[in-house]
Amino acid sequence: MSGLIQGASVSASVFTLVAIAVERFRCIVYPFQQKLTQKQACVTIVFIWTLAVTIMCPSAVTLTISRDEYHFMVDSHNNTYPLHVCWEAWPEKEMRKIYTTVLFSHIYLAPVTLIIVTYACIAFKLSRSAASIRDVHAEDDRVSRKKIRAINMLIFMTLLFTVTWLPLWTLMLLTDYSNLTASQLNLVTVYIFPFAHWLAFFNSSVNPFVYGYFSEKFRRGFQAAFKFELCCVRVQSHHRASKRRACAWIHRPNRVFVEVQPHKSNAHENRKRKENSEGKYISPFHDIPIYADEAENVFHAVIEVPRWTNAKMEIATKDPLNPLKQDVKKGSLRYVANVFPHKGYIWNYGAIPQTWEDPSHKDGDTGCCGDNDPIDICDIGNKVCSCGEVIKVKVLGTLALIDEGETDWKVIVINVEDPEAKDFNNIDDVKRLKPGYLEASVDWFKRYKVPDGKPENQFAFNGEFKDKDFAVDIIKSTHGFWRALITQKTDAGELTCMNTCVSDSPFCCSCDEAKAAVDATSSFGDKDPIPSRVDRWYYYERN
């Protein structure tokens, strides 16, 4: 029985490695396929163990215990005991050869082939993505290095599996297919086989260390599981410096300078400009730092649309200093319809400053280019923020909206000052603590343009939310694209990169130049009333 358990355990571990490789292949190479459900995972595990036990049954059936007439066991008191040997008694030697060949094919050759093919495809996909990131801007090398590190891990894991299991299978085939003498067989059995077994089992024991070396996410998970924190003076000093930089901005006397008068001409506008207490204008797109706490991945966010409101306010990326401005269509201010059962925007909606979804960059996961805007956020906290308010947010996950063929990331966040913020650390916490909220968010983004006569929106990943780490990587990549934009290393097109705080930017201007640009904008007249249609409900049959 012990032989069956050992063989089945080894087989199951190998099949599990193959299953992991296939699942990684599906997630990375074909990201739009449906995510593996818990039920499917359980079925896969049951299938793996069933196959492992089944393939080892012939070995268990042929196992025989016999007494060795020529050897004895001797204890410390010089008492002798019979020695019993467990071995496979096959009716014919050819049957053993066939069985060994079947095991070799199913537990080594086929798994190695599948792992090599899947990891090669993954490495190719990641290398293309990493190369495209390097082409956009050198400062975003962090994302590129992470993907290259993942490729190196895949290569190392494949080589490790191949090398550690090869000696054992070589010996098994050698003993079955070659005519070894008794002394040679004794040498192989007593001295070489134990080392080959140890080497094969070493593969499983060393895997956690390999993952820990190559994967920062694995290391963090290990530390969290054992409540263990690694302290590093360099990291701590970087953490403090990051917080000082963020606090230096957030604690400055900044206020919102509001212009809510409609334009004297027929092109109506509502605007909000940002200005500090000294009269220095700042751009919410370019001048507000992306990080509130870089070490903890806490970001700043500019609220464009408060929860439950309808006015479609947004950062005017094509205007000088990028004021918050209500979108205009055909000379009329735009409002989002109340698509039943959703009243206006169902979150505090805004954007993360110093990010840009590059329209010339084709995303490796969605297969679509960026939408030429800062990355959007949906704050699920309890507080209803005000338009133009700058908050510090914790990232929980992201949704990939495909809007008219463009990638439009919607990052789910929570205000760090929200009383419930400590309970939310990943997208699964939203599913658990706010059931139905994510489904409502997908429904909102899917249908909010239908009242304007447009079709329902589509999503990447079948409308599934990606987790926190994925979302943070996306934000950092868009920050890299923004760095290329603000330093004039990529074409800005119609975007205005004028700023007052990014000192290394060729678009950085003086206070007087900023004031002159604002003063040069058209004068304003009386404020238009909110149309009565904004409060109506819109009903339609869902597709």
C-alpha positions in Angstrom: 0.0 0.0 0.0 2.9 2.4 0.8 4.2 1.9 -2.7 0.8 2.8 -4.2 0.6 6.0 -2.0 4.1 7.0 -2.9 3.6 6.5 -6.6 0.2 8.2 -6.7 1.6 11.2 -4.8 4.5 11.6 -7.2 2.2 11.2 -10.2 -0.3 13.7 -8.8 2.4 16.3 -8.1 3.6 16.0 -11.7 0.1 16.3 -13.1 -0.5 19.3 -10.8 2.5 21.1 -12.3 1.1 20.4 -15.8 -2.3 21.8 -14.7 -0.7 24.9 -13.3 1.2 25.4 -16.6 -2.0 25.0 -18.6 -3.9 27.4 -16.4 -1.1 30.0 -16.7 -1.2 29.5 -20.4 -4.9 30.2 -20.6 -4.8 33.3 -18.4 -1.8 34.9 -20.1 -2.0 33.9 -23.8 -5.8 33.8 -23.9 -6.9 36.4 -21.3 -10.4 36.7 -22.7 -11.4 33.2 -21.9 -13.5 32.6 -18.8 -11.6 32.3 -15.6 -11.4 28.9 -13.9 -14.2 28.5 -11.4 -13.9 26.9 -8.0 -16.1 24.0 -9.2 -13.9 23.5 -12.3 -10.8 23.6 -10.0 -12.2 20.9 -7.7 -13.1 18.7 -10.7 -9.5 19.1 -12.0 -8.1 18.1 -8.7 -10.3 15.0 -8.5 -9.4 14.1 -12.0 -5.6 14.5 -11.3 -5.8 12.2 -8.3 -8.0 9.7 -10.0 -5.6 9.5 -12.9 -2.6 9.2 -10.6 -4.1 6.3 -8.6 -5.3 4.6 -11.8 -1.9 4.7 -13.5 -0.2 3.3 -10.4 -2.7 0.4 -9.8 -0.8 -2.2 -12.0 2.3 -1.5 -9.8 0.2 -2.0 -6.6 -1.4 -5.2 -7.9 2.0 -6.8 -8.8 3.7 -5.9 -5.5 4.8 -9.0 -3.7 6.4 -9.5 -0.3 8.8 -12.4 0.1 11.4 -13.6 2.6 15.1 -13.3 1.7 16.6 -16.6 2.6 20.2 -15.3 2.4 20.0 -12.1 4.4 18.9 -11.4 8.0 18.3 -8.4 10.3 20.3 -8.2 13.5 19.4 -6.0 16.5 21.7 -4.5 19.1 21.4 -7.7 21.3 22.7 -9.8 18.4 19.2 -11.3 17.8 18.4 -12.2 14.2 15.2 -11.6 12.3 14.0 -12.6 8.9 14.4 -10.0 6.1 11.3 -9.4 3.9 11.6 -7.8 0.5 8.8 -5.9 -1.4 9.1 -6.2 -5.2 7.0 -6.2 -8.3 6.3 -9.7 -9.5 5.4 -9.4 -13.2 4.2 -12.6 -15.0 6.5 -11.7 -17.9 9.5 -9.3 -18.2 8.0 -7.7 -21.3 4.9 -6.6 -19.4 7.2 -4.7 -16.9 8.9 -3.0 -19.9 5.6 -1.9 -21.3 4.4 -0.6 -18.0 7.7 1.3 -17.4 7.4 2.8 -20.9 3.8 3.9 -20.2 4.8 5.5 -16.9 7.7 7.3 -18.6 5.5 8.6 -21.3 2.7 9.8 -19.0 4.6 11.0 -15.9 7.7 12.5 -17.6 7.8 12.7 -21.4 4.3 14.1 -22.0 4.4 16.5 -18.9 7.8 17.8 -19.9 6.6 18.4 -23.4 3.4 20.2 -22.3 5.2 22.3 -19.8 7.9 23.4 -22.3 5.3 24.2 -25.0 3.0 26.2 -22.6 5.8 28.1 -20.9 7.4 28.8 -24.2 4.2 30.4 -25.4 3.8 32.4 -22.2 7.5 33.6 -22.4 6.9 34.6 -26.0 3.7 36.6 -25.0 5.5 38.3 -22.1 8.6 39.1 -24.1 6.5 40.8 -26.7 4.6 42.8 -24.1 7.9 43.7 -22.3 9.5 44.8 -25.5 6.5 47.1 -26.4 6.8 48.7 -22.9 10.5 49.3 -23.4 9.8 50.9 -26.8 7.4 53.4 -25.2 9.6 54.7 -22.4 12.6 53.7 -20.6 11.3 54.8 -17.2 8.7 52.1 -17.2 11.4 49.5 -17.0 10.0 48.3 -13.7 7.1 46.6 -15.5 9.4 45.3 -18.2 11.8 43.9 -15.6 9.0 42.2 -13.8 7.9 40.4 -17.0 11.5 39.5 -17.9 11.9 38.1 -14.3 8.7 36.0 -14.9 10.1 34.7 -18.1 13.4 33.7 -16.3 11.3 31.9 -13.6 9.4 29.9 -16.2 12.7 28.9 -18.0 14.3 27.9 -14.7 11.3 25.9 -13.5 11.2 24.0 -16.8 14.9 23.2 -16.7 14.7 22.2 -13.0 11.8 19.8 -13.6 13.5 18.2 -16.6 16.9 17.8 -14.9 15.8 16.5 -11.5 13.5 13.8 -12.9 15.6 12.7 -15.8 18.1 10.5 -13.7 15.4 8.5 -12.1 13.6 7.7 -15.3 16.9 6.9 -17.0 17.7 4.3 -14.3 14.2 2.8 -14.5 14.5 2.4 -18.3 18.1 1.1 -18.0 17.2 -1.6 -15.5 14.3 -2.8 -17.7 15.8 -2.6 -21.1 19.4 -3.6 -20.5 20.8 -6.9 -19.3 22.7 -5.8 -16.2 24.8 -8.2 -14.2 24.0 -9.0 -10.6 26.8 -6.7 -9.4 25.8 -3.9 -11.7 22.2 -4.2 -10.6 23.2 -4.2 -7.0 25.3 -1.0 -7.5 22.4 0.7 -9.2 19.8 -0.4 -6.7 21.8 0.3 -3.5 23.8 3.4 -4.4 22.4 5.2 -7.5 18.7 4.7 -7.1 18.4 6.4 -3.7 20.2 9.5 -5.0 18.0 9.6 -8.1 14.9 9.4 -5.9 16.2 12.2 -3.7 16.9 14.3 -6.7 13.4 13.8 -8.0 11.8 14.7 -4.7 14.1 17.6 -4.4 12.3 19.3 -7.3 9.1 19.6 -5.2 10.9 20.8 -2.1 12.9 23.5 -3.9 9.9 24.9 -5.8 8.7 27.3 -3.0 12.2 28.7 -2.8 12.3 29.3 -6.5 9.0 31.0 -6.4 10.1 33.1 -3.5 13.3 34.2 -5.3 11.6 35.2 -8.5 8.2 36.4 -7.3 7.8 39.4 -5.0 4.1 38.6 -4.7 4.9 35.1 -3.3 7.4 36.6 -0.8 4.7 39.1 0.4 2.2 36.3 0.8 4.7 34.2 2.7 5.4 37.1 5.1 1.7 37.8 5.6 1.0 34.1 6.3 3.6 33.9 9.0 3.2 37.5 10.3 6.8 38.1 9.5 8.2 41.5 8.2 11.6 42.0 6.7 13.0 45.3 7.8 15.4 47.1 5.5 16.9 50.5 6.2 16.9 51.4 2.5 13.3 50.5 2.1 12.3 52.3 5.2 14.1 55.5 4.2 12.5 55.3 0.8 9.2 54.8 2.4 9.6 57.9 4.6 10.9 60.0 1.7 7.9 58.9 -0.4 5.5 59.9 2.4 7.3 63.2 2.9 7.0 64.0 -0.8 3.3 63.1 -0.9 2.5 65.0 2.3 4.4 68.0 1.2 1.9 68.4 -1.6 -1.3 67.3 0.1 -0.7 69.5 3.1 0.0 72.6 1.0 -2.9 75.1 1.0 -4.5 74.0 -2.2 -8.1 74.9 -3.0 -10.4 74.6 -6.0 -11.0 77.7 -8.0 -14.5 77.3 -9.4 -15.9 78.6 -12.7 -19.4 77.3 -13.2 -20.7 79.9 -15.5 -21.8 78.9 -19.0 -19.8 80.3 -21.9 -21.3 83.5 -23.5 -21.4 81.7 -26.8 -23.6 78.6 -27.5 -20.8 76.3 -26.5 -21.8 75.9 -22.8 -19.3 74.8 -20.2 -18.9 74.1 -16.5 -15.3 74.3 -15.3 -13.3 73.8 -12.1 -9.7 75.0 -12.1 -7.1 74.1 -9.4 -5.2 76.9 -7.8 -3.2 77.2 -4.6 -3.5 79.9 -2.0 -0.7 81.9 -3.6 -2.7 82.1 -6.8 -0.6 79.5 -8.6 -2.6 77.4 -11.0 -1.9 73.7 -11.2 -3.0 71.0 -13.6 -5.0 68.1 -12.0 -3.7 66.0 -14.9 0.0 66.7 -14.6 0.9 68.5 -11.3 -0.8 66.4 -8.6 1.6 63.6 -7.7 0.5 60.1 -8.6 1.6 58.6 -5.2 0.3 59.5 -1.7 2.5 56.7 -0.4 4.5 54.9 -3.0 5.8 52.1 -0.7 2.2 51.1 0.2 0.9 51.7 -3.3 -1.5 54.4 -2.1 -2.4 56.8 -4.9 -3.9 60.2 -5.3 -7.3 60.5 -7.1 -9.1 63.5 -8.4 -12.9 63.2 -8.0 -14.6 64.3 -11.2 -18.2 63.2 -10.6 -19.6 62.8 -7.0 -21.7 59.7 -6.3 -25.5 60.0 -7.2 -24.9 63.0 -9.5 -25.3 63.1 -13.3 -23.2 65.9 -14.7 -20.5 64.4 -16.9 -17.5 66.3 -15.4 -14.0 65.3 -16.6 -10.4 66.5 -16.7 -10.2 68.6 -19.9 -7.0 67.1 -21.3 -7.0 69.4 -24.3 -7.4 72.7 -22.4 -4.6 74.8 -20.8 -3.8 73.4 -17.3 -6.6 70.8 -17.8 -9.5 72.2 -15.7 -12.3 69.9 -14.6 -14.9 70.6 -17.3 -18.4 69.3 -18.1 -18.4 67.5 -21.4 -20.4 69.1 -24.2 -22.1 67.5 -27.1 -23.8 69.4 -29.9 -23.7 72.6 -27.9 -25.4 71.1 -24.8 -23.9 70.1 -21.5 -23.8 66.3 -21.1 -25.5 64.4 -18.2 -25.5 60.7 -17.6 -29.0 59.2 -17.7 -30.6 57.4 -14.8 -30.6 53.9 -16.3 -32.9 52.0 -13.9 -32.1 51.0 -11.2 -28.9 53.2 -11.2 -29.2 56.9 -10.1 -26.5 58.8 -11.8 -23.0 57.6 -11.0 -23.0 54.8 -8.4 -19.5 55.6 -7.1 -17.3 58.7 -6.6 -15.9 58.7 -10.1 -12.6 60.3 -11.0 -9.0 59.8 -12.3 -5.5 59.1 -11.0 -3.2 62.0 -11.9 0.0 61.6 -13.8 -1.3 58.6 -15.7 -2.2 58.2 -19.4 -3.7 55.4 -21.5 -1.5 55.7 -24.6 -3.7 55.4 -27.8 -0.6 54.2 -29.7 0.1 51.3 -27.3 -1.7 48.1 -27.9 -2.4 46.4 -24.6 -1.0 42.8 -24.5 -4.0 41.6 -22.4 -7.0 43.3 -24.1 -5.6 43.5 -27.6 -6.8 47.2 -27.8 -5.1 50.6 -27.6 -5.6 53.1 -24.8 -8.3 55.8 -24.8 -6.0 58.8 -24.6 -7.2 59.8 -21.0 -5.9 59.4 -17.5 -6.9 56.1 -15.9 -10.3 56.2 -14.3 -11.2 55.2 -10.7 -14.5 54.2 -9.0 -14.4 55.0 -5.2 -16.7 52.5 -3.3 -16.3 54.3 0.0 -19.3 55.6 2.0 -18.4 59.3 1.8 -19.9 61.3 -1.1 -17.0 63.5 -2.3 -17.2 66.8 -4.0 -16.1 67.6 -7.6 -12.4 68.5 -7.7 -11.7 66.9 -4.3 -8.3 65.1 -4.1 -8.4 61.9 -2.0 -5.9 59.2 -1.2 -7.0 55.7 -2.4 -6.2 52.1 -1.9 -6.5 50.0 -5.1 -8.6 46.9 -4.9 -8.9 45.7 -8.5 -9.8 46.7 -12.1 -12.3 46.1 -14.9 -11.3 46.4 -18.5 -14.0 48.2 -20.5 -13.7 48.1 -24.3 -15.2 51.4 -25.4 -15.5 51.8 -29.2 -12.5 49.6 -29.7 -10.3 51.3 -27.1 -9.1 49.9 -23.7 -10.6 52.0 -20.8 -9.5 50.7 -17.5 -11.9 51.2 -14.5 -9.9 50.8 -11.3 -11.9 50.0 -8.2 -10.6 51.9 -5.1 -11.5 52.9 -1.6 -10.7 56.2 0.1 -8.1 55.4 2.8 -9.9 57.8 5.2 -13.1 55.8 4.8 -14.1 54.0 8.1 -14.3 50.7 6.2 -11.0 51.0 4.4 -9.1 48.7 6.7 -11.5 45.8 5.8 -10.9 46.2 2.0 -7.5 45.0 0.6 -8.4 43.2 -2.6 -11.3 42.7 -5.1 -12.5 39.6 -3.2 -13.2 41.7 -0.2 -15.6 43.8 -2.2 -17.4 40.6 -3.3 -17.6 39.5 0.3 -18.5 42.7 2.1 -20.5 44.5 -0.6 -22.3 41.7 -2.5 -23.8 42.8 -5.7 -21.8 46.0 -6.0 -19.3 44.7 -8.6 -22.2 43.2 -10.6 -24.0 46.5 -10.5 -20.8 48.3 -11.7 -20.5 46.0 -14.7 -24.2 46.6 -15.5 -23.7 50.3 -15.2 -20.8 50.5 -17.5 -22.5 48.1 -19.9 -25.6 50.2 -20.3 -24.9 53.8 -19.5 -24.5 54.9 -23.2 -27.7 53.2 -24.4 -29.9 56.2 -23.7 -27.7 58.2 -26.2 -28.5 55.7 -28.9 -25.3 53.7 -28.6 -24.9 49.9 -28.3 -24.0 48.2 -25.0 -20.3 48.4 -24.1 -18.2 45.3 -24.1 -15.5 44.1 -21.7 -12.2 42.2 -21.7 -11.9 39.1 -19.6 -15.6 38.4 -20.0 -16.4 41.3 -17.6 -14.4 39.7 -14.8 -12.5 42.0 -12.3 -8.7 41.6 -12.0 -7.1 41.7 -8.6 -5.1 44.4 -6.8 -1.7 43.4 -8.1 -2.9 43.4 -11.7 -4.5 46.8 -11.2 -1.4 48.3 -9.6 0.7 47.1 -12.5 -1.7 48.7 -15.0 -1.6 52.0 -13.1 2.3 51.9 -13.0 2.4 51.2 -16.7 0.1 54.2 -17.5 2.3 56.3 -15.3 5.3 55.3 -17.5 3.3 56.4 -20.6 2.5 59.7 -18.9 6.3 60.2 -18.2 7.0 59.8 -21.9 4.2 62.3 -22.6 5.2 65.0 -20.2 8.9 64.8 -21.2 8.0 65.1 -24.9 9.3 61.6 -25.7 6.0 60.7 -27.4 3.6 62.6 -29.5 1.0 64.5 -27.4 -1.3 65.1 -30.3 -4.2 67.4 -29.2 -3.4 66.9 -25.5 -2.2 69.9 -23.5 0.8 69.2 -21.3 1.2 72.6 -19.8 2.1 72.3 -16.1 3.6 74.4 -13.3 5.2 71.7 -11.0 6.9 69.1 -13.2 10.4 70.7 -13.3 12.0 68.3 -15.8 9.2 68.8 -18.3 9.7 71.0 -21.3 6.0 72.1 -20.9 6.6 73.4 -17.4 5.6 77.1 -17.3 5.9 80.0 -14.8 3.1 81.3 -12.6 2.7 84.3 -14.9 2.4 82.2 -18.0 -0.1 79.9 -16.3 -2.2 82.9 -15.2 -2.0 84.4 -18.7 -3.2 81.2 -20.3 -6.2 81.0 -17.9 -7.1 84.7 -18.4 -7.0 84.2 -22.2 -9.9 81.8 -22.0 -13.3 83.1 -23.0 -15.5 85.1 -20.6 -18.6 83.5 -19.1 -22.2 84.4 -18.8 -25.1 83.2 -16.6 -25.3 79.7 -15.4 -27.8 77.4 -17.2 -30.3 75.5 -15.1 -30.1 71.7 -14.9 -32.6 70.3 -17.5 -35.6 68.5 -16.0 -34.9 65.4 -18.1 -31.9 64.7 -15.9 -34.1 63.5 -13.1 -36.1 61.1 -15.3 -35.6 57.3 -15.2 -34.6 55.4 -18.4 -36.0 51.9 -18.9 -35.2 49.4 -21.6 -35.1 45.7 -22.0 -31.6 44.3 -21.5 -29.9 42.2 -24.1 
